[in-house]
Amino acid sequence: MTTNPPRSAFTHIVAFEVSKDELVVHTLPVDEQCTIDNRPVSVRRLIRAEIKRNKKDRLGQMLVICEATGGYECHVLDVALEMGVAVHRAHGARVRHFGRYRGLLAKTDPIDARLLAQYGLKTENIRLYTPPPPETVALRALHARRTEIQQMIIAETGRLDHARHKSVLKSLKAHIASLEAAFATIEAEIAQLVEENETLGKKVALMRTVIGIGPVSAMILLAHLPDIGRLTKGQVARLAGLAPINDDSGKKRGARHVEAGRTAIRRALYMAAGVAMRTNPVLKAFADRLRGKGYPFKYVVTAVMRKLVVILNAILRDGQPWKGAQTACG
């Protein structure tokens, strides 16, 4: 006896394959496709037509779905929310794996649009998109710009080491000075945002009770992991890409490993873990125990990173400073 693969609760799918200027739209169950401009007015017109079709033909629950594309999907998300339609922002890698499972190796916008629609139709317990609060959006944008300026400073400083021509040296020094001023401005704007926003200020204060977490680490985590404090320890570890993954088969017991996760979060936690392993008595003792058992540095620092994000999630959930701070001071 064969069984059909489970479906989601949604039976009317409107999938948008997103590019800068155009959207290829595939609709199920009617299996139709069209291309429209990537503009709010075009998206609104199409979704309005699908709502009318849904009511007329009784197609069931409707879902709008698109992939994350670095911001070009914003019109689809915003209009769907504005019109009260359920919307999901899909993870590109998951959609590609779904395509491979279905034997689809070719890639074109029309193929991808239909695949995305099938993904929305077949995926159970699909997580609906909810917009982050304004302070998180602002914090994320400021952090992104801070990182860009920081990378430009590093690049220009590297060029300065090898420059010999007088005009080139003058140009590099002037540009570095300008970038450093812009960097200071962004830093001040981030500090002002945290100071003026009561919610952000409380969260940063709580997070900084954990020795090893500085203002930059706290800012990055709040910008890129806004749900921290509302997750289980397993969920927060998975989102950070720090949950141990089994690699067993038969009698084989492979080494546990971690993968995926949000890059900015992992980088911030890596830097924080390096500090905590030297200066945080509780986490230093934890790391020393692992080293004493013969675990390599990579394993130890990953374990400390995971412990850090779980601790931060717990103190934000409870709204209480880290209890280990009392141990460390005592």
C-alpha positions as CSV (number, residue, x, y, z in Angstrom):
1,M,0.0,0.0,0.0
2,T,1.4,3.4,-1.0
3,T,0.6,6.7,0.6
4,N,0.7,10.2,-0.8
5,P,3.3,12.6,0.7
6,P,1.8,14.9,3.3
7,R,0.5,18.2,2.2
8,S,0.4,21.6,4.0
9,A,-2.8,23.1,5.2
10,F,-2.8,25.4,2.1
11,T,-4.4,24.3,-1.1
12,H,-4.3,27.6,-3.1
13,I,-0.7,28.6,-3.7
14,V,0.6,31.7,-5.4
15,A,4.4,31.4,-5.8
16,F,6.6,34.3,-6.8
17,E,10.0,33.7,-8.4
18,V,11.7,37.0,-7.6
19,S,14.3,39.0,-9.6
20,K,15.1,42.7,-9.4
21,D,12.7,43.8,-12.1
22,E,10.3,40.9,-12.7
23,L,8.3,38.3,-10.9
24,V,7.4,34.9,-12.4
25,V,4.2,33.8,-10.7
26,H,3.0,30.2,-10.6
27,T,-0.5,29.4,-9.2
28,L,-1.8,26.1,-7.9
29,P,-4.0,24.1,-8.2
30,V,-4.9,25.7,-11.6
31,D,-1.2,25.3,-12.7
32,E,-1.0,28.7,-14.4
33,Q,2.0,31.0,-14.8
34,C,2.6,34.6,-15.8
35,T,5.2,37.3,-15.5
36,I,4.6,40.7,-13.9
37,D,6.7,43.7,-12.9
38,N,8.3,43.7,-9.5
39,R,6.3,46.6,-8.3
40,P,3.7,46.9,-5.4
41,V,0.9,47.9,-7.8
42,S,1.5,44.8,-9.9
43,V,1.7,42.4,-6.9
44,R,-1.4,44.0,-5.4
45,R,-3.4,43.6,-8.7
46,L,-2.4,39.9,-9.0
47,I,-3.1,38.9,-5.4
48,R,-6.5,40.7,-5.6
49,A,-7.3,38.6,-8.6
50,E,-6.3,35.4,-6.8
51,I,-8.5,36.3,-3.8
52,K,-11.5,36.7,-6.1
53,R,-10.7,33.4,-7.9
54,N,-10.4,31.7,-4.5
55,K,-13.8,32.9,-3.4
56,K,-15.4,32.0,-6.7
57,D,-13.9,28.5,-7.1
58,R,-13.6,27.7,-3.3
59,L,-9.9,26.8,-3.6
60,G,-9.3,26.6,0.2
61,Q,-6.7,28.3,2.3
62,M,-4.4,30.6,0.2
63,L,-0.7,31.0,0.6
64,V,1.7,33.4,-1.0
65,I,5.3,32.2,-1.1
66,C,8.6,33.6,-2.3
67,E,12.3,33.0,-1.6
68,A,14.6,35.3,0.3
69,T,16.5,37.2,-2.3
70,G,18.4,39.9,-0.4
71,G,15.5,42.4,-0.3
72,Y,14.0,42.2,-3.8
73,E,11.1,40.1,-2.3
74,C,10.0,43.0,-0.1
75,H,7.1,44.1,-2.3
76,V,5.6,40.5,-2.3
77,L,5.9,40.3,1.5
78,D,4.6,43.8,2.2
79,V,1.6,43.5,-0.1
80,A,0.6,40.1,1.1
81,L,0.6,41.2,4.7
82,E,-1.2,44.4,3.8
83,M,-4.0,42.4,2.1
84,G,-4.2,39.9,5.0
85,V,-2.9,36.8,3.0
86,A,-0.7,34.2,4.6
87,V,2.8,34.5,3.3
88,H,6.0,32.4,3.6
89,R,9.5,33.5,2.8
90,A,11.2,30.2,1.8
91,H,14.8,29.2,2.5
92,G,16.5,28.8,-0.9
93,A,18.5,25.8,0.0
94,R,15.5,23.9,1.3
95,V,13.6,24.6,-2.0
96,R,16.6,23.4,-4.0
97,H,16.8,20.2,-1.9
98,F,13.1,19.7,-2.5
99,G,13.7,20.1,-6.2
100,R,16.5,17.5,-6.2
101,Y,14.2,15.1,-4.3
102,R,11.7,15.5,-7.1
103,G,14.4,14.9,-9.7
104,L,14.4,18.5,-11.0
105,L,18.0,19.5,-11.9
106,A,17.3,22.1,-14.6
107,K,17.0,25.7,-13.4
108,T,15.0,28.5,-15.1
109,D,12.7,31.1,-13.6
110,P,9.5,29.3,-14.8
111,I,10.8,26.0,-13.5
112,D,11.8,27.6,-10.2
113,A,8.4,29.3,-9.8
114,R,6.5,26.0,-10.3
115,L,8.9,24.2,-7.9
116,L,8.3,26.9,-5.3
117,A,4.5,26.5,-5.6
118,Q,4.9,22.7,-5.2
119,Y,7.1,23.3,-2.2
120,G,4.4,25.5,-0.6
121,L,1.7,22.9,-1.4
122,K,3.6,19.9,0.0
123,T,5.4,21.3,3.1
124,E,3.7,20.6,6.4
125,N,3.6,23.1,9.2
126,I,5.0,25.8,7.0
127,R,6.2,28.8,9.1
128,L,4.4,32.0,8.1
129,Y,6.4,35.2,7.7
130,T,5.9,37.9,10.4
131,P,7.7,41.2,9.9
132,P,10.4,42.0,12.5
133,P,9.7,45.1,14.7
134,P,11.0,48.4,13.4
135,E,13.9,48.6,15.9
136,T,15.1,45.2,14.7
137,V,14.9,46.4,11.0
138,A,16.9,49.5,11.9
139,L,19.5,47.6,13.9
140,R,20.0,45.1,11.1
141,A,20.4,47.9,8.5
142,L,22.9,49.8,10.7
143,H,24.9,46.6,11.5
144,A,25.1,45.8,7.8
145,R,26.4,49.3,7.0
146,R,28.8,49.1,9.9
147,T,30.2,45.8,8.6
148,E,30.6,47.2,5.0
149,I,32.5,50.3,6.3
150,Q,34.7,48.1,8.5
151,Q,35.6,45.9,5.6
152,M,36.5,48.9,3.5
153,I,38.7,50.3,6.2
154,I,40.5,46.9,6.4
155,A,40.9,46.8,2.7
156,E,42.2,50.4,2.4
157,T,44.6,49.9,5.3
158,G,46.0,46.9,3.6
159,R,46.6,48.9,0.4
160,L,48.3,51.6,2.5
161,D,51.0,49.2,3.6
162,H,52.1,48.7,0.0
163,A,51.6,52.2,-1.5
164,R,54.6,54.2,-2.4
165,H,53.4,57.0,-4.7
166,K,52.8,60.2,-2.9
167,S,49.3,60.9,-4.5
168,V,48.2,57.3,-3.8
169,L,49.3,57.6,-0.2
170,K,47.4,60.9,0.2
171,S,44.3,59.4,-1.4
172,L,44.3,56.3,0.8
173,K,44.9,58.3,4.0
174,A,42.0,60.7,3.1
175,H,39.7,57.8,2.3
176,I,40.6,55.9,5.5
177,A,39.9,59.1,7.6
178,S,36.6,59.5,5.9
179,L,35.6,55.9,6.4
180,E,36.7,56.1,10.1
181,A,34.4,59.1,10.6
182,A,31.5,57.3,8.9
183,F,32.2,54.3,11.1
184,A,32.1,56.4,14.2
185,T,28.8,58.0,13.0
186,I,27.2,54.5,12.5
187,E,28.4,53.4,16.0
188,A,26.9,56.5,17.6
189,E,23.6,55.9,15.8
190,I,23.5,52.3,17.0
191,A,24.2,53.4,20.6
192,Q,21.5,56.1,20.3
193,L,19.0,53.5,18.9
194,V,19.7,51.2,21.9
195,E,19.5,54.0,24.4
196,E,16.2,55.4,23.1
197,N,14.4,52.1,22.6
198,E,13.5,50.7,26.0
199,T,13.1,47.1,24.8
200,L,16.5,47.0,23.1
201,G,18.1,48.7,26.0
202,K,16.8,46.2,28.5
203,K,17.8,43.2,26.3
204,V,21.4,44.6,25.7
205,A,21.8,45.2,29.5
206,L,20.7,41.6,30.3
207,M,22.9,40.1,27.7
208,R,26.0,42.0,28.9
209,T,25.7,40.4,32.3
210,V,27.3,37.4,30.6
211,I,31.0,37.9,30.7
212,G,32.2,37.7,27.1
213,I,29.2,39.5,25.5
214,G,30.0,43.0,24.6
215,P,27.8,45.7,23.0
216,V,28.7,44.7,19.5
217,S,28.0,41.0,20.1
218,A,24.7,41.9,21.7
219,M,23.7,44.2,18.9
220,I,24.5,41.5,16.2
221,L,22.5,38.8,18.0
222,L,19.5,41.1,18.5
223,A,19.6,42.2,14.8
224,H,19.9,38.7,13.3
225,L,18.2,36.6,15.9
226,P,15.2,38.7,17.0
227,D,13.3,35.7,18.4
228,I,16.0,35.0,21.0
229,G,14.3,34.8,24.4
230,R,11.2,33.2,22.9
231,L,12.8,29.9,21.7
232,T,13.6,26.6,23.3
233,K,17.3,25.8,23.8
234,G,17.1,23.4,20.9
235,Q,15.5,26.0,18.6
236,V,18.0,28.7,19.4
237,A,20.9,26.3,18.9
238,R,19.6,25.2,15.5
239,L,19.0,28.8,14.3
240,A,22.6,29.7,15.2
241,G,23.8,26.5,13.4
242,L,25.2,25.1,16.7
243,A,22.9,22.1,17.3
244,P,24.9,18.8,17.2
245,I,23.9,16.6,14.2
246,N,24.2,12.9,14.3
247,D,26.1,10.9,11.7
248,D,25.3,7.3,12.6
249,S,24.6,4.3,10.4
250,G,24.4,0.7,11.5
251,K,27.3,0.1,13.9
252,K,29.0,3.3,12.8
253,R,28.9,6.1,15.3
254,G,30.2,9.2,13.5
255,A,31.4,12.4,15.1
256,R,28.6,14.9,15.8
257,H,28.9,18.1,13.7
258,V,27.2,21.4,13.2
259,E,26.2,23.2,10.0
260,A,24.1,25.9,8.5
261,G,22.8,28.7,10.8
262,R,23.0,32.4,10.3
263,T,26.6,33.6,9.4
264,A,26.5,36.9,11.3
265,I,25.3,35.1,14.5
266,R,28.0,32.4,14.3
267,R,30.7,35.0,13.8
268,A,29.5,37.1,16.7
269,L,29.3,34.0,19.0
270,Y,32.8,32.8,17.9
271,M,34.4,36.1,18.9
272,A,32.4,36.2,22.2
273,A,33.3,32.6,23.0
274,G,37.0,33.4,22.5
275,V,36.7,36.1,25.1
276,A,34.6,34.0,27.5
277,M,37.0,31.1,27.4
278,R,39.7,33.5,28.8
279,T,37.7,35.8,31.1
280,N,34.4,34.1,32.1
281,P,35.2,31.8,35.1
282,V,32.2,29.6,34.5
283,L,32.7,29.1,30.7
284,K,36.5,28.9,31.1
285,A,36.0,26.0,33.5
286,F,33.6,24.4,31.1
287,A,36.1,24.7,28.3
288,D,38.9,23.4,30.4
289,R,36.9,20.3,31.3
290,L,36.4,19.6,27.6
291,R,40.1,20.2,26.8
292,G,41.0,17.8,29.7
293,K,38.9,15.1,27.9
294,G,41.1,15.5,24.8
295,Y,38.6,17.4,22.6
296,P,40.2,19.6,19.9
297,F,39.9,23.4,20.0
298,K,37.2,23.5,17.3
299,Y,34.9,21.2,19.3
300,V,35.5,23.2,22.5
301,V,34.9,26.6,21.0
302,T,31.7,25.3,19.3
303,A,30.5,23.9,22.6
304,V,31.1,27.3,24.3
305,M,29.3,29.1,21.5
306,R,26.3,26.8,21.9
307,K,26.3,27.3,25.7
308,L,26.5,31.1,25.3
309,V,23.5,31.3,23.0
310,V,21.5,29.0,25.2
311,I,22.3,31.1,28.3
312,L,21.4,34.3,26.4
313,N,18.1,32.9,25.3
314,A,17.3,31.8,28.9
315,I,18.1,35.2,30.5
316,L,16.1,37.1,27.9
317,R,13.2,34.6,28.4
318,D,13.2,35.1,32.1
319,G,14.1,38.8,32.1
320,Q,16.7,38.2,34.8
321,P,20.5,38.8,34.8
322,W,22.8,35.8,34.3
323,K,23.1,33.9,37.6
324,G,26.6,32.9,36.6
325,A,27.6,36.6,37.0
326,Q,27.1,36.2,40.8
327,T,29.3,33.0,40.7
328,A,32.0,34.8,38.7
329,C,32.0,37.8,41.1
330,G,31.9,35.6,44.2
